[in-house]
Amino acid sequence: MPQSAGPQTSVRVVLLEKSPNPTAMTATAARTCYSAKEPDAIARRWSERPDDMRKTVDRVRDAGHHSTLEHNIFIFGVSGLSRAATHQLVRHRHLQFDQQSQRYLAFKNGEFPYVKPKRIASLPGLSERYDALMTEIGSAYQALLAAGVPSEDARFVLPNAAASNLVVSGNARAWYQFLTLRTCNMAQWEIREMSFQVLRILKREEPVLFKDAGATCVRGYCNEPDGPNCPRYIAVVRAQRNGLTQKERL
């Protein structure tokens, strides 16, 4: 899907590639630590004992033995994320990135894609002013290119709002840690939107491996200073307590 100029409605995440059998590989790595059998013999057993494979992964995941997750890789294509958000994303140094270059790519006619926050879009007068500013920036950018200024210098006028495309890869442990931080309500809304798309994909692709992935509140605690007052944390804890009550009644 080509990226068009003008305001972008939302970030888009797609899974490009992944390891062929992540859950089985994690189980193999885990069992190798405690078994006298060779790894290939352990790997062959999972087709006949899938329940044992799932229990093995559940056990090491719940115990925090996450080095066993590192033998799997997941590669995502991300589009429509602002430069403001990509500056946050690349701080996750255990992930790997290749990003659309503003140095080598010159936007035609000064028309560049940009992200408009929903809060700004909800304010008619300021929303129009925001779009007008982006148009003005695009015009200045085009004038610089037309004057022979190379794109690596013309890009200096482009804003944090400019949208970008990336390929992001990482092993399962790196994604697990990323999701712990960036699906939290305290994360910036744009990178949180990206993170929830990644989370939904990973839970669909590998439901055992990423069973409890997400912010720490899904695992029953919160490290944020005001965490106990977070509406999401309260809702999760309430649901967990209700679940325990229902089990006790059965």
C-alpha positions as CSV (number, residue, x, y, z in Angstrom):
1,M,0.0,0.0,0.0
2,P,1.7,3.2,-1.1
3,Q,2.0,6.1,1.4
4,S,0.3,9.2,0.2
5,A,1.1,12.8,1.0
6,G,-1.0,14.7,3.5
7,P,-2.3,13.8,7.0
8,Q,-2.1,10.1,7.9
9,T,-5.0,8.6,9.8
10,S,-3.1,5.9,11.7
11,V,0.0,3.8,11.9
12,R,0.0,0.5,10.1
13,V,1.9,-2.6,11.2
14,V,2.3,-5.9,9.2
15,L,4.2,-9.0,9.9
16,L,6.8,-9.5,7.1
17,E,8.5,-12.7,8.4
18,K,9.0,-14.8,11.4
19,S,10.9,-17.9,12.6
20,P,9.1,-21.1,11.4
21,N,8.3,-22.7,14.8
22,P,8.9,-20.2,17.6
23,T,7.0,-22.0,20.4
24,A,8.6,-25.3,19.6
25,M,12.0,-23.7,19.5
26,T,11.5,-22.0,22.8
27,A,10.5,-25.4,24.3
28,T,13.5,-27.1,22.8
29,A,15.8,-24.5,24.2
30,A,14.2,-24.7,27.6
31,R,14.3,-28.5,27.8
32,T,17.9,-28.6,26.6
33,C,18.9,-26.8,29.8
34,Y,17.5,-29.7,32.0
35,S,17.7,-32.8,29.8
36,A,20.4,-35.3,29.0
37,K,19.0,-35.6,25.5
38,E,20.5,-33.8,22.5
39,P,18.6,-30.8,21.1
40,D,17.5,-32.4,17.9
41,A,16.0,-35.4,19.8
42,I,14.1,-33.0,22.0
43,A,12.8,-31.0,19.0
44,R,11.4,-34.1,17.4
45,R,9.2,-35.0,20.4
46,W,6.9,-31.9,20.2
47,S,4.9,-33.1,17.2
48,E,3.9,-36.1,19.4
49,R,3.6,-34.2,22.6
50,P,2.2,-30.7,21.9
51,D,0.7,-30.4,25.4
52,D,4.1,-31.0,26.9
53,M,5.5,-28.4,24.6
54,R,3.0,-25.8,25.8
55,K,3.5,-26.6,29.5
56,T,7.3,-26.3,29.0
57,V,6.9,-22.8,27.5
58,D,4.3,-21.7,30.1
59,R,6.7,-22.8,32.8
60,V,9.8,-20.9,31.6
61,R,7.8,-17.9,30.6
62,D,6.1,-17.6,33.9
63,A,9.5,-18.1,35.7
64,G,11.0,-15.2,33.7
65,H,13.5,-17.6,32.0
66,H,13.2,-15.4,28.9
67,S,16.6,-16.2,27.4
68,T,14.8,-19.2,25.8
69,L,12.7,-16.7,23.8
70,E,15.7,-15.3,22.0
71,H,16.0,-18.1,19.5
72,N,13.1,-16.7,17.5
73,I,12.8,-13.6,15.3
74,F,9.8,-11.5,14.2
75,I,10.1,-8.9,11.4
76,F,7.5,-6.1,11.0
77,G,6.8,-3.4,8.4
78,V,5.7,-0.2,10.1
79,S,4.2,2.8,8.1
80,G,2.6,6.1,9.0
81,L,4.6,6.6,12.2
82,S,5.8,10.1,12.8
83,R,9.4,11.1,13.3
84,A,8.5,12.1,16.8
85,A,7.5,8.5,17.5
86,T,10.4,6.8,15.6
87,H,12.8,8.7,17.8
88,Q,11.2,6.9,20.7
89,L,11.1,3.6,18.9
90,V,14.9,3.5,18.1
91,R,15.7,3.7,21.8
92,H,14.8,0.0,22.0
93,R,18.4,-1.1,21.2
94,H,17.6,-4.8,21.3
95,L,15.4,-4.3,18.2
96,Q,16.9,-3.7,14.8
97,F,15.8,-0.9,12.4
98,D,16.0,0.3,8.8
99,Q,14.1,3.5,8.2
100,Q,13.0,5.5,5.2
101,S,15.7,8.1,4.5
102,Q,14.9,11.8,4.3
103,R,18.5,12.2,3.0
104,Y,18.2,10.1,-0.1
105,L,14.4,10.4,-0.7
106,A,13.2,13.8,-2.0
107,F,9.4,14.2,-1.7
108,K,7.9,15.2,-5.0
109,N,6.4,18.7,-5.2
110,G,7.1,19.2,-1.6
111,E,4.2,17.0,-0.6
112,F,5.2,14.8,2.3
113,P,3.0,12.5,4.5
114,Y,2.5,13.7,8.1
115,V,0.8,12.6,11.2
116,K,-1.9,14.8,12.8
117,P,-2.8,14.0,16.4
118,K,-6.5,13.3,17.0
119,R,-6.5,16.0,19.7
120,I,-5.5,18.6,17.1
121,A,-7.8,17.1,14.5
122,S,-10.7,17.6,16.9
123,L,-10.2,21.4,17.0
124,P,-11.5,22.7,13.7
125,G,-9.7,26.1,13.6
126,L,-6.4,24.8,14.9
127,S,-6.6,21.7,12.7
128,E,-6.9,23.8,9.6
129,R,-4.0,26.0,10.8
130,Y,-1.9,22.8,11.4
131,D,-2.6,21.6,7.8
132,A,-1.7,25.0,6.5
133,L,1.6,25.0,8.3
134,M,2.4,21.6,6.8
135,T,1.6,23.0,3.4
136,E,3.8,26.0,4.0
137,I,6.7,23.7,5.2
138,G,6.2,21.6,2.0
139,S,6.4,24.7,-0.1
140,A,9.6,25.9,1.5
141,Y,11.1,22.3,1.2
142,Q,10.2,22.3,-2.6
143,A,11.7,25.8,-3.0
144,L,15.0,24.6,-1.5
145,L,15.1,21.5,-3.7
146,A,14.3,23.7,-6.8
147,A,17.2,26.0,-5.8
148,G,19.6,23.0,-6.0
149,V,19.8,22.4,-2.3
150,P,20.4,18.6,-1.8
151,S,17.6,16.7,-0.1
152,E,19.9,16.0,2.9
153,D,19.9,19.7,3.6
154,A,16.4,20.5,2.5
155,R,15.1,18.0,5.0
156,F,16.1,20.3,7.8
157,V,12.8,22.1,7.5
158,L,10.7,18.9,7.7
159,P,8.9,18.6,11.1
160,N,8.6,15.9,13.7
161,A,5.1,15.3,12.3
162,A,6.6,13.9,9.0
163,A,5.5,10.2,8.6
164,S,8.0,7.5,8.0
165,N,8.3,3.8,7.0
166,L,10.4,1.2,8.8
167,V,11.4,-2.4,8.9
168,V,11.8,-3.5,12.5
169,S,13.0,-6.9,13.7
170,G,13.8,-8.5,17.0
171,N,13.8,-11.7,18.8
172,A,10.8,-12.7,20.9
173,R,12.4,-11.5,24.2
174,A,13.1,-8.1,22.7
175,W,9.5,-7.8,21.5
176,Y,8.2,-9.0,24.9
177,Q,10.2,-6.2,26.7
178,F,9.1,-3.6,24.1
179,L,5.5,-4.5,24.6
180,T,5.8,-4.4,28.4
181,L,6.9,-0.7,28.2
182,R,4.9,0.6,25.2
183,T,1.5,-0.9,25.7
184,C,1.4,0.9,29.1
185,N,-1.1,3.7,29.4
186,M,1.9,6.0,30.2
187,A,3.4,5.5,26.8
188,Q,2.9,8.1,24.1
189,W,-0.3,7.5,22.2
190,E,1.2,6.9,18.8
191,I,3.9,4.4,19.7
192,R,1.2,2.7,21.9
193,E,-1.0,2.4,18.9
194,M,1.8,0.7,17.0
195,S,2.6,-1.5,20.0
196,F,-1.0,-2.8,20.3
197,Q,-1.0,-3.8,16.6
198,V,2.3,-5.7,17.2
199,L,0.8,-7.3,20.3
200,R,-2.4,-8.4,18.5
201,I,-0.3,-10.0,15.7
202,L,2.0,-11.8,18.0
203,K,-0.8,-13.1,20.2
204,R,-2.5,-14.4,17.0
205,E,0.6,-15.9,15.6
206,E,2.1,-17.4,18.8
207,P,-0.6,-17.4,21.5
208,V,1.5,-19.6,23.9
209,L,4.7,-17.7,23.6
210,F,3.1,-14.3,24.1
211,K,0.3,-15.4,26.4
212,D,1.0,-12.7,29.0
213,A,2.8,-10.2,26.9
214,G,1.9,-6.5,27.4
215,A,2.0,-3.9,30.1
216,T,2.9,-5.2,33.6
217,C,-0.7,-4.7,34.7
218,V,-1.7,-7.8,32.7
219,R,0.6,-9.7,35.0
220,G,-0.9,-8.1,38.1
221,Y,1.5,-5.3,39.1
222,C,2.6,-1.8,38.0
223,N,6.0,-0.1,38.3
224,E,4.7,3.4,37.5
225,P,4.7,5.9,40.4
226,D,1.0,6.5,40.1
227,G,0.2,3.1,38.7
228,P,-2.4,2.0,41.3
229,N,-4.6,5.0,40.2
230,C,-4.3,4.1,36.5
231,P,-7.8,3.3,35.1
232,R,-6.5,0.4,33.1
233,Y,-4.6,-1.1,36.0
234,I,-7.8,-0.8,38.2
235,A,-9.9,-2.5,35.5
236,V,-7.4,-5.3,35.0
237,V,-7.0,-6.0,38.7
238,R,-10.8,-5.9,39.1
239,A,-11.2,-8.4,36.2
240,Q,-8.6,-10.7,37.7
241,R,-10.3,-10.6,41.1
242,N,-13.6,-11.4,39.6
243,G,-12.1,-14.3,37.7
244,L,-10.7,-15.7,41.0
245,T,-14.1,-15.3,42.6
246,Q,-15.8,-17.1,39.8
247,K,-13.2,-20.0,40.1
248,E,-13.8,-20.2,43.8
249,R,-17.5,-20.5,43.3
250,L,-17.2,-23.4,40.8
